[in-house]
Every structure is written in structure tokens, then in C-alpha cells.
Amino acid sequence: VQTVAVTLSVLSRPSQLTVSTSSLAFSGIAANPVPLTQTFTISNTGGGSMGIGSISCAAPWCHVSAPPATLNAGVSATITVTADALPAGYYFTQLDLATSGGKATLPVTYYVAGNPSVTLAPSGLTTSVSLGGSYAGPAPRLWDPLDANDFWIRGIPDLEAPLLLPPQ
């Protein structure tokens, strides 16, 4: 029987990509077309230095800020994603990250609602509260910007508290 001495030296753990979120979701209104931004962080939760090859969105309406070239062990960086103003609709893309510490793909959704509107029938406004629910808002009132008269919503037992709809 022969005994052999073995020495194992671990110089450094490999770099490891960690992303602070698993997806990004934007939402906007077509009546207010402005670019929207969100941020997330990437971190090197391993050892050594993590090289960042690329971070990119596949869709032309999705833009990503420039990442640093490397992240040392234990260091994080904030990445900003901007979605351009778009017409009403539902949009989808993905954000791809490639680093020496691993790869990740984040789904990116963007919902742009059509122009909102409220239509009041000549018979008035109807609202409801779920059974067992409660109304916690301000006293309900309708405001008439033409003659500055206040109109109270009535007909709901024990609820003469109004909702204010200011002029636009």
C-alpha cells in the first residue's frame, strides 16, 4: 500500500450572474404617449471578475442602458430599460443578457391602453361596492364646469358621501 499526498488549492470561485427580477412589465395610456423606464440590477454573486458581453432587447421599441464592461465579486450594477411611446396594443419582446458568469433572458411585456373615457347616461351614474365591501373615498360629487353647480349622487341608502370629478 502506497500513500500519496494530494494538495487542492481553490484560487477563486467562478463569477455568477444574478438578476434582480425575472421579467419586466410596462403599461401606459395611448392618450399620454411618453417613453417609460424601469430598472433592474445585475450582480456578480460569485468570485473573480464577471465580463459583461451584451445586454439587449430584441424589439426596436425597447432600449437598454450601457452596462459596465465587468463586475467584480459582490458588485451590482443598475440597468435601465426604456420602452418607447407606442399606439394602443399589447407588445412583447425579450431582454437577453450574456456574461462570463452566465446567461439570462427576461420577458418584457408592454400594454398600452386605448384612450380612456367615461360616458354618463342621461339617467345618471351607477356604481357598486362588493357585498361586505365599504366605500372609503371622499364624499361623491359631480362637478359641472359650465355653471359651477355641484350635483350630489343620491339614491344609495346611507351613502350621501360624494365622489368629486374635477373639470379637465
C-alpha atoms as a printed R data frame, in Angstrom:
    type eleno elety resid chain resno       x      y       z
1   ATOM     1    CA   VAL     A     1   0.000  0.000   0.000
2   ATOM     2    CA   GLN     A     2   1.375  3.304  -1.032
3   ATOM     3    CA   THR     A     3   0.237  6.696   0.361
4   ATOM     4    CA   VAL     A     4   0.164  9.701  -1.954
5   ATOM     5    CA   ALA     A     5  -0.172 13.252  -0.631
6   ATOM     6    CA   VAL     A     6  -2.575 15.444  -2.630
7   ATOM     7    CA   THR     A     7  -2.993 19.193  -2.241
8   ATOM     8    CA   LEU     A     8  -6.047 21.010  -3.618
9   ATOM     9    CA   SER     A     9  -5.986 24.771  -3.891
10  ATOM    10    CA   VAL     A    10  -9.061 26.752  -4.868
11  ATOM    11    CA   LEU     A    11  -7.887 30.110  -6.112
12  ATOM    12    CA   SER     A    12 -11.248 31.748  -6.683
13  ATOM    13    CA   ARG     A    13 -14.888 30.898  -7.210
14  ATOM    14    CA   PRO     A    14 -16.110 31.455 -10.765
15  ATOM    15    CA   SER     A    15 -18.235 34.518 -11.465
16  ATOM    16    CA   GLN     A    16 -22.015 34.058 -11.213
17  ATOM    17    CA   LEU     A    17 -24.688 36.257 -12.848
18  ATOM    18    CA   THR     A    18 -27.680 37.106 -10.636
19  ATOM    19    CA   VAL     A    19 -30.578 39.239 -11.940
20  ATOM    20    CA   SER     A    20 -32.925 41.074  -9.535
21  ATOM    21    CA   THR     A    21 -36.118 40.297 -11.487
22  ATOM    22    CA   SER     A    22 -37.486 37.549 -13.693
23  ATOM    23    CA   SER     A    23 -39.479 39.838 -16.031
24  ATOM    24    CA   LEU     A    24 -40.329 43.461 -16.848
25  ATOM    25    CA   ALA     A    25 -43.883 44.751 -17.392
26  ATOM    26    CA   PHE     A    26 -44.654 48.218 -18.732
27  ATOM    27    CA   SER     A    27 -48.099 49.816 -19.036
28  ATOM    28    CA   GLY     A    28 -49.187 53.128 -20.488
29  ATOM    29    CA   ILE     A    29 -52.112 55.023 -21.964
30  ATOM    30    CA   ALA     A    30 -52.318 55.997 -25.627
31  ATOM    31    CA   ALA     A    31 -53.691 59.428 -24.607
32  ATOM    32    CA   ASN     A    32 -50.414 60.145 -22.772
33  ATOM    33    CA   PRO     A    33 -47.713 58.848 -25.164
34  ATOM    34    CA   VAL     A    34 -44.438 59.101 -23.249
35  ATOM    35    CA   PRO     A    35 -41.434 56.769 -23.030
36  ATOM    36    CA   LEU     A    36 -41.469 54.640 -19.868
37  ATOM    37    CA   THR     A    37 -38.473 53.407 -17.880
38  ATOM    38    CA   GLN     A    38 -37.787 50.640 -15.397
39  ATOM    39    CA   THR     A    39 -34.612 49.485 -13.740
40  ATOM    40    CA   PHE     A    40 -33.224 46.180 -12.517
41  ATOM    41    CA   THR     A    41 -29.874 45.106 -11.149
42  ATOM    42    CA   ILE     A    42 -27.346 42.547 -12.225
43  ATOM    43    CA   SER     A    43 -24.814 41.226  -9.737
44  ATOM    44    CA   ASN     A    44 -21.737 39.051  -9.653
45  ATOM    45    CA   THR     A    45 -22.604 36.762  -6.740
46  ATOM    46    CA   GLY     A    46 -19.651 34.505  -7.478
47  ATOM    47    CA   GLY     A    47 -15.964 35.260  -7.374
48  ATOM    48    CA   GLY     A    48 -13.457 36.949  -9.618
49  ATOM    49    CA   SER     A    49 -14.432 39.396 -12.307
50  ATOM    50    CA   MET     A    50 -17.522 38.876 -14.467
51  ATOM    51    CA   GLY     A    51 -17.258 40.179 -18.022
52  ATOM    52    CA   ILE     A    52 -20.485 41.533 -19.494
53  ATOM    53    CA   GLY     A    53 -20.716 40.631 -23.159
54  ATOM    54    CA   SER     A    54 -24.115 42.120 -24.012
55  ATOM    55    CA   ILE     A    55 -27.493 43.169 -22.696
56  ATOM    56    CA   SER     A    56 -30.039 43.811 -25.438
57  ATOM    57    CA   CYS     A    57 -33.747 43.891 -26.326
58  ATOM    58    CA   ALA     A    58 -34.986 42.252 -29.489
59  ATOM    59    CA   ALA     A    59 -37.723 44.836 -30.296
60  ATOM    60    CA   PRO     A    60 -36.943 48.271 -31.730
61  ATOM    61    CA   TRP     A    61 -39.163 49.994 -29.106
62  ATOM    62    CA   CYS     A    62 -37.091 48.595 -26.209
63  ATOM    63    CA   HIS     A    63 -33.779 50.254 -25.296
64  ATOM    64    CA   VAL     A    64 -31.201 49.231 -22.678
65  ATOM    65    CA   SER     A    65 -28.623 51.467 -20.981
66  ATOM    66    CA   ALA     A    66 -24.963 50.600 -21.469
67  ATOM    67    CA   PRO     A    67 -23.751 48.142 -18.811
68  ATOM    68    CA   PRO     A    68 -20.277 48.257 -17.290
69  ATOM    69    CA   ALA     A    69 -17.665 46.076 -19.013
70  ATOM    70    CA   THR     A    70 -17.068 43.989 -15.872
71  ATOM    71    CA   LEU     A    71 -18.408 43.412 -12.364
72  ATOM    72    CA   ASN     A    72 -16.090 42.285  -9.571
73  ATOM    73    CA   ALA     A    73 -17.240 39.749  -6.988
74  ATOM    74    CA   GLY     A    74 -20.049 41.102  -4.801
75  ATOM    75    CA   VAL     A    75 -20.676 44.144  -7.023
76  ATOM    76    CA   SER     A    76 -24.008 45.114  -8.647
77  ATOM    77    CA   ALA     A    77 -24.969 47.437 -11.485
78  ATOM    78    CA   THR     A    78 -28.310 49.082 -12.247
79  ATOM    79    CA   ILE     A    79 -29.597 48.644 -15.789
80  ATOM    80    CA   THR     A    80 -32.264 50.982 -17.194
81  ATOM    81    CA   VAL     A    81 -34.754 49.764 -19.786
82  ATOM    82    CA   THR     A    82 -36.808 52.316 -21.748
83  ATOM    83    CA   ALA     A    83 -39.938 51.499 -23.744
84  ATOM    84    CA   ASP     A    84 -40.857 53.997 -26.473
85  ATOM    85    CA   ALA     A    85 -44.334 55.523 -26.648
86  ATOM    86    CA   LEU     A    86 -46.491 53.234 -28.801
87  ATOM    87    CA   PRO     A    87 -50.078 53.097 -30.075
88  ATOM    88    CA   ALA     A    88 -52.659 51.138 -28.084
89  ATOM    89    CA   GLY     A    89 -51.952 47.412 -28.056
90  ATOM    90    CA   TYR     A    90 -50.091 44.599 -26.334
91  ATOM    91    CA   TYR     A    91 -46.387 44.195 -27.106
92  ATOM    92    CA   PHE     A    92 -43.864 41.523 -26.175
93  ATOM    93    CA   THR     A    93 -40.116 41.155 -26.509
94  ATOM    94    CA   GLN     A    94 -37.274 39.686 -24.517
95  ATOM    95    CA   LEU     A    95 -34.148 41.105 -22.951
96  ATOM    96    CA   ASP     A    96 -31.073 38.901 -23.368
97  ATOM    97    CA   LEU     A    97 -28.066 39.054 -21.035
98  ATOM    98    CA   ALA     A    98 -24.757 37.343 -21.841
99  ATOM    99    CA   THR     A    99 -21.917 37.441 -19.312
100 ATOM   100    CA   SER     A   100 -18.956 35.285 -18.364
101 ATOM   101    CA   GLY     A   101 -20.968 34.385 -15.244
102 ATOM   102    CA   GLY     A   102 -23.931 33.037 -17.158
103 ATOM   103    CA   LYS     A   103 -26.805 33.991 -19.437
104 ATOM   104    CA   ALA     A   104 -30.351 35.125 -18.689
105 ATOM   105    CA   THR     A   105 -33.471 36.009 -20.655
106 ATOM   106    CA   LEU     A   106 -36.162 38.313 -19.264
107 ATOM   107    CA   PRO     A   107 -39.596 38.537 -20.897
108 ATOM   108    CA   VAL     A   108 -40.682 42.158 -21.438
109 ATOM   109    CA   THR     A   109 -44.384 42.981 -21.810
110 ATOM   110    CA   TYR     A   110 -45.871 46.357 -22.651
111 ATOM   111    CA   TYR     A   111 -49.594 47.082 -22.521
112 ATOM   112    CA   VAL     A   112 -50.767 50.410 -23.933
113 ATOM   113    CA   ALA     A   113 -54.433 51.062 -23.128
114 ATOM   114    CA   GLY     A   114 -56.665 52.888 -25.568
115 ATOM   115    CA   ASN     A   115 -57.819 56.373 -24.696
116 ATOM   116    CA   PRO     A   116 -59.937 56.087 -21.541
117 ATOM   117    CA   SER     A   117 -63.340 57.735 -21.372
118 ATOM   118    CA   VAL     A   118 -66.293 57.940 -19.048
119 ATOM   119    CA   THR     A   119 -69.768 58.289 -20.505
120 ATOM   120    CA   LEU     A   120 -72.654 59.306 -18.314
121 ATOM   121    CA   ALA     A   121 -76.091 58.326 -19.486
122 ATOM   122    CA   PRO     A   122 -78.899 60.904 -19.103
123 ATOM   123    CA   SER     A   123 -80.241 58.737 -16.289
124 ATOM   124    CA   GLY     A   124 -77.089 59.289 -14.222
125 ATOM   125    CA   LEU     A   125 -74.113 57.397 -12.904
126 ATOM   126    CA   THR     A   126 -74.232 53.895 -11.448
127 ATOM   127    CA   THR     A   127 -71.588 52.433  -9.187
128 ATOM   128    CA   SER     A   128 -71.368 49.399  -6.940
129 ATOM   129    CA   VAL     A   129 -69.495 48.025  -3.954
130 ATOM   130    CA   SER     A   130 -68.969 44.293  -3.406
131 ATOM   131    CA   LEU     A   131 -71.082 42.601  -0.741
132 ATOM   132    CA   GLY     A   132 -69.368 43.223   2.568
133 ATOM   133    CA   GLY     A   133 -67.171 45.903   0.979
134 ATOM   134    CA   SER     A   134 -67.035 49.509   2.035
135 ATOM   135    CA   TYR     A   135 -66.608 52.858   0.365
136 ATOM   136    CA   ALA     A   136 -63.577 54.682   1.748
137 ATOM   137    CA   GLY     A   137 -63.251 57.570  -0.678
138 ATOM   138    CA   PRO     A   138 -64.159 61.225  -0.319
139 ATOM   139    CA   ALA     A   139 -67.767 62.338  -0.425
140 ATOM   140    CA   PRO     A   140 -69.052 61.670  -4.005
141 ATOM   141    CA   ARG     A   141 -69.871 64.797  -6.026
142 ATOM   142    CA   LEU     A   142 -70.099 65.571  -9.702
143 ATOM   143    CA   TRP     A   143 -68.734 68.931 -10.789
144 ATOM   144    CA   ASP     A   144 -70.289 70.857 -13.639
145 ATOM   145    CA   PRO     A   145 -67.529 73.121 -15.026
146 ATOM   146    CA   LEU     A   146 -70.016 75.174 -17.100
147 ATOM   147    CA   ASP     A   147 -72.079 76.637 -14.303
148 ATOM   148    CA   ALA     A   148 -70.075 75.572 -11.232
149 ATOM   149    CA   ASN     A   149 -73.087 73.826  -9.663
150 ATOM   150    CA   ASP     A   150 -72.458 70.796  -7.503
151 ATOM   151    CA   PHE     A   151 -74.546 67.723  -8.180
152 ATOM   152    CA   TRP     A   152 -74.956 65.174  -5.406
153 ATOM   153    CA   ILE     A   153 -75.288 61.472  -6.077
154 ATOM   154    CA   ARG     A   154 -78.391 60.299  -4.240
155 ATOM   155    CA   GLY     A   155 -80.486 57.179  -4.008
156 ATOM   156    CA   ILE     A   156 -77.984 54.931  -2.215
157 ATOM   157    CA   PRO     A   157 -79.232 54.320   1.344
158 ATOM   158    CA   ASP     A   158 -76.846 55.690   3.968
159 ATOM   159    CA   LEU     A   159 -74.425 56.901   1.269
160 ATOM   160    CA   GLU     A   160 -74.738 60.590   0.693
161 ATOM   161    CA   ALA     A   161 -70.929 60.838   0.625
162 ATOM   162    CA   PRO     A   162 -69.871 62.175  -2.792
163 ATOM   163    CA   LEU     A   163 -67.140 61.458  -5.333
164 ATOM   164    CA   LEU     A   164 -65.503 64.572  -6.812
165 ATOM   165    CA   LEU     A   165 -64.893 64.596 -10.560
166 ATOM   166    CA   PRO     A   166 -62.865 67.775 -11.194
167 ATOM   167    CA   PRO     A   167 -63.054 69.601 -14.535
168 ATOM   168    CA   GLN     A   168 -60.353 68.783 -17.069
